[in-house]
């Protein structure tokens, strides 16, 4: 169940589990809570807690990355809008200057 290639004390689940979760969650709305049930050889409660924390950490990291990308995109949008406004003001200022000079 745990990925044997994870570094040091970090626990990471096999990528097959995340692929299965992604495949199943495509049809479920975000407002519904998700429950992971163990079937067959049910691990002890400590392992179940550990799995829950690993899965929550995985998706919290994805959420954090998306929020960071949104923040960066907002910053890019604001800077681009400000630069566009400045260039537009310069364009109109030089255009009206030329008209007064040659008019």
N, C-alpha and C positions, 0 to 999 in steps of 0.2 A: 504494500500500500504506500509506504513512504519511499521517496526517490533515494536510492542508495548513492547517487552522485552529488547530493547536496553537500555543501562545504561545512565542515566543522560541526557545530552544535545546531545549525539551522535545520529545521524540519521542513521538508517540502513534499507535497503529495505528487504522485505520478501525474504527468501531463495528460494521460488518458482520462483521469478523473475530471480535470478541467474541461477537456473536450466534450465529455459526456454532459457535464453541467451546462456548457454553452449550447449544446444541441437541444437539450430539454427546455432551457429557459427562454428560447426564442418565442415560444407560444404563450408565455405567462406574463401578465401585466406586472408592472413594477410595484403596484400597490399591495399585492398579495405577498405574505411572508413565505419564505421557502424553507422546507424542512427536509433534511437529509436523514433517511432511515437506513439502518444497517440490517441486512438480511443474511441468513446463513450463519457463519461463525461471527457472532456479535462480539466485538472487542469490549474490554472492560470500560467502565465509565471514564477512567483517566485518559485512555486512548481516544475515546469519543470526544472528550473535551479538547484534547490536543488537535484532533482533526478539525473540530469546529473553529478553533483559534487560527489554525493555518489557513482555512478557507476564508474566514473573515479578513485575515491579514492580506491575503492575496487580492481580494476584491477591494479592500480599502486602499491598497497601493494603486490599483487600476483607477479608482475614483480620484485619488490624489493626483495622479498623472493627468487625468482628463481635466481636472480643475486647474492645474498648472498650465496646461495647454490653452485653456479658455482664457486665463489671465494674460498669457503672452499674446494671444490673438487680439484681445481687447486693447492691450497696449499698442500693438502694431496698428490697429484700426484708428486709434486716437492720434497717434503720431502721423499716420498717412493723411488723415483728415486735416490736421493742423498744417502740414506741409502743403497739401493741396490748396487750402485757403490762402496761405501765404503766396504761393505761386500765382493763384488767380488774382490776388490783390496787386501783385507786381505786374502782371499782364495788363490789367486795366489801368494801372497808374502809368505805365510806359505808353500805352495806347493813347490815353488822353493827353499825355505830354507831347507826343508826336503830332496829334491833331492841332494843338495850340501853337506848336512851333511852326508848322508848315501851313496852317490854315489862315 
